[in-house]
Amino acid sequence: MRNTKQHPAPQATELAESPLYEVYDVVALGEPWPEAGLEQGAWGTVLSVRGGPAYEVEFTDRDGSPVAVATVPERILGLVWADNEGY
């Protein structure tokens, strides 16, 4: 006999993927982000995870001084270093 019991459809929250990056991860731009005056390869630290998926990232110069804070889509970011310590 076949099981004909109906299962509820998954909710949107069940289908949502976990963010690829977490707060304090260091990321790099895979392409220029002219809205913030940033060039491809710029490094920054994830400050917060936004919907979309996107991230608020603080970008710095080679000396570590802040250059820009921008909300950047996940598709153009690459991981440089992951904060696995959970600071």
C-alpha positions in Angstrom: 0.0 0.0 0.0 1.3 3.5 -0.9 1.8 6.2 1.7 -0.5 9.0 0.7 0.1 11.2 3.8 0.5 14.8 2.8 3.5 16.7 4.2 3.4 20.4 4.6 5.5 22.5 2.2 8.7 23.8 3.6 8.6 27.3 5.0 10.7 30.1 3.5 12.9 30.1 6.6 13.6 26.4 6.1 14.7 27.0 2.5 17.0 30.0 3.3 20.6 29.2 3.1 23.0 30.2 5.8 25.2 33.2 5.1 28.5 32.3 3.5 30.4 34.8 5.6 30.2 35.7 9.3 30.9 38.9 11.4 34.7 39.5 11.6 35.5 37.4 8.6 38.0 39.2 6.2 36.8 39.3 2.6 38.1 40.7 -0.7 36.2 42.3 -3.6 36.1 40.1 -6.7 35.3 43.2 -8.8 35.3 46.9 -8.4 32.6 48.5 -6.3 32.4 52.1 -7.6 29.5 53.1 -5.3 32.1 53.1 -2.5 35.1 54.1 -4.6 36.7 50.6 -4.1 38.9 48.7 -6.5 38.9 45.0 -7.2 40.9 43.2 -4.5 40.1 45.6 -1.7 40.1 43.9 1.7 37.6 44.5 4.5 36.0 43.0 7.6 32.4 41.9 7.8 30.6 44.1 10.3 27.1 42.6 9.8 25.1 40.2 7.7 22.3 41.7 5.6 19.5 40.1 3.7 19.8 39.5 0.1 22.5 38.0 0.8 24.7 41.0 1.4 27.1 42.2 4.0 28.1 45.5 5.6 31.9 45.5 5.2 34.5 48.0 6.6 37.3 48.3 4.0 40.7 49.4 5.0 43.9 50.5 3.3 47.2 48.6 3.6 47.9 50.3 6.9 44.6 49.2 8.4 43.0 52.7 8.3 39.3 52.7 7.4 38.6 53.7 3.8 34.9 52.9 3.4 31.9 51.1 4.9 29.7 49.6 2.3 26.9 47.1 1.9 28.2 44.6 -0.7 26.4 41.6 -2.3 27.8 38.2 -1.5 28.3 37.3 -5.1 31.3 39.7 -5.5 33.1 38.8 -2.2 35.8 36.2 -1.6 37.0 34.9 1.7 40.5 35.9 2.8 40.3 34.8 6.5 37.5 33.3 8.6 37.0 34.1 12.2 36.7 30.6 13.5 37.3 31.7 17.1 33.9 33.4 17.3 35.1 36.8 18.6 
